[in-house]
Amino acid sequence: MHHFQYKQDELYCEDVPVRRIAEEIGTPCYIYSLATLRHHFLTFDSAFTDARHLTCYSAKANSNIAILKLFGSMGGGVDIVSGGELYRALKAQVPSNRIVYSGVGKTVEEIDFALREKILMFNIESTQELEQINRRAEAMNTRAAVSVRVNPDIDPNTHPYISTGMKRNKFGISTDIVMQAFEDAKNLKNVDMIGLDCHIGSQLTDVTPFVDALKRLRALIERLRQRGADIRYLDLGGGLGIVYDQEAPPQPHEYARALLRELQDINCTLIFEPGRVIVGNAGIFVTRVLYTKRTPVKNFVITDGGMNDLIRPSLYGSYHYVQPVARNLQETEIVDVVGPICESGDFLARDRDLPLSSQGDYLAVMSAGAYGFSMSSNYNSRRRAPEVLVTGGDYFVIRRRETWEDLVGSETLPDFLEGGLQ
Ligand SMILES: *Cc1c(COP(=O)(O)O)cnc(C)c1O
C-alpha cells in the first residue's frame, strides 16, 4: 500500500502532482509520502500490540531528521549504527531511552557519546567491544546496558551483501561462545547484560529464517537464565522485505503471528528494528530525461539521476520499477535507464519495456524510500538531491539540494599551494 497513484495519467504523491514538485524543486529529487510512512509504521507496530515491545526504526534506511521525528512522535525508538545517527536521533528529539545502538565497529568517541546520552542499550558484536564499553563506562563512572548480538548461522536467502547472520559474516557473536561471553562479563563491573539480539539480513521474503533464528535465541535465553543471567530484552532486528517487483513478502501481521507463536511466556520486552518495510515503498526518486540514444545493440535513456543518488541497482543489481510521471499510452521500447556518472555500472534500470521517452520527461523510480538518499554520495562531484515530504495537498522540502559551495566547503588549500607551487 502506498500513496503514489495516477490520476488522469498524472502521477501523484497523495494530492500533489509529482510533476509540480519536479518543476518547482528541480530534479533529481526524492519524494516521500507522510500518509504512507505513518501507515507502514502503524501497521508494523500494531502487529505486536499483544506483546510488550518497542519498535526501533532502523535509521540507516532513511535518516532524515523529519522522518526520525515522525516515528519518534508515534512512540517509536531508533536503531542506530553510528555516532552520526545518534546525533540525528537526538536532533529529532527521540528519547534516548528508546535508542539501541548496533554495529560491529563502534569507536571510543561513539561509545562515550552514547554513554553520556544514556541510550537504552548497546548491541555488542564482539568480546573486545564489550570490554571496551566496560572500560569507557568505568572511566565515565556510569553503567552500560548491553545486549549481545548473536550470529545464529541462518541463511536468510537474500543478496549476499545484505545477509548478516551466517557464520562467514562479520556480524554478531557465534552461538557457541555466547554463554562464555556472559560468563566473562561477570568480571566486568560496569556493564549490565540485559538482552540478546540478532539481525540476520535484509529484504527477507519468507518468515522461516526469522523463526529459525528466534528458536536459537530462545534456547540461548533459557540456558542463560538457568545460569543466573537477567535477560529482559529480546531484539529481533529488522529485515522484513518489501515488494519491488514480483516478491511476495509476508505482511507484518503474518510476520508477527509467526514470531509471537514462538514467544509464549518469553518474559522479555521485544525490540524490533525495521527499516526497509517502513520507508521503502513510501518514497520515490524522480529524475528527468536528458537525452535518448540509440545504438545497434541498446537503447539508452540518459537521466539526470545516477548511481550517486540511488546506488542500489549498481551495488546489488536491485530492481526498481520505473514509470513515467506523465503516462502516455503510446508505443514502448526496451531501454536501459542510465545516469550521467562515468561508470558503466551507473544504471537505474536495465532492459525495461518503457513508453518512449523524450527529452525533458520525468521518470519515477519507485520504492526508493529505503537505502536511497541515505546511501547517496557526492561521486563525480554531484550535489546530493533534495528530499521532499508530502502530506495531503502540501509538500515540504526536508532537505534542500546541496550547493556547489557545499561540495568544497569543508576542503582547504594547504599554505604551500595558496599562491601556486614556486
Ligand atoms: C540495517 C539494519 C536493520 C534494518 O534492516 P531492514 O532490512 O531495513 O529492516 C536493523 N538492524 C540492524 C542491526 C541493521 O544493521
The ligand as an SDF file (V2000), in Angstrom:
LIG
                    3D

 15 15  0  0  0  0  0  0  0  0999 V2000
   20.1620   -2.4980    8.5770 C   0  0  0  0  0  0  0  0  0  0  0  0
   19.7450   -2.9910    9.9030 C   0  0  0  0  0  0  0  0  0  0  0  0
   18.3920   -3.0790   10.2440 C   0  0  0  0  0  0  0  0  0  0  0  0
   17.2760   -2.7380    9.2900 C   0  0  0  0  0  0  0  0  0  0  0  0
   17.1860   -3.6340    8.2340 O   0  0  0  0  0  0  0  0  0  0  0  0
   15.9340   -3.5710    7.2360 P   0  0  0  0  0  0  0  0  0  0  0  0
   16.2020   -4.6660    6.2820 O   0  0  0  0  0  0  0  0  0  0  0  0
   15.9750   -2.2350    6.5900 O   0  0  0  0  0  0  0  0  0  0  0  0
   14.7010   -3.7620    8.0270 O   0  0  0  0  0  0  0  0  0  0  0  0
   18.0740   -3.4920   11.5210 C   0  0  0  0  0  0  0  0  0  0  0  0
   19.0240   -3.8230   12.4200 N   0  0  0  0  0  0  0  0  0  0  0  0
   20.3410   -3.7600   12.1240 C   0  0  0  0  0  0  0  0  0  0  0  0
   21.3410   -4.1170   13.1580 C   0  0  0  0  0  0  0  0  0  0  0  0
   20.7500   -3.3510   10.8560 C   0  0  0  0  0  0  0  0  0  0  0  0
   22.0440   -3.2940   10.5630 O   0  0  0  0  0  0  0  0  0  0  0  0
  1  2  1  0
  2  3  1  0
  2 14  2  0
  3  4  1  0
  3 10  2  0
  4  5  1  0
  5  6  1  0
  6  7  2  0
  6  8  1  0
  6  9  1  0
 10 11  1  0
 11 12  2  0
 12 13  1  0
 12 14  1  0
 14 15  1  0
M  END
$$$$
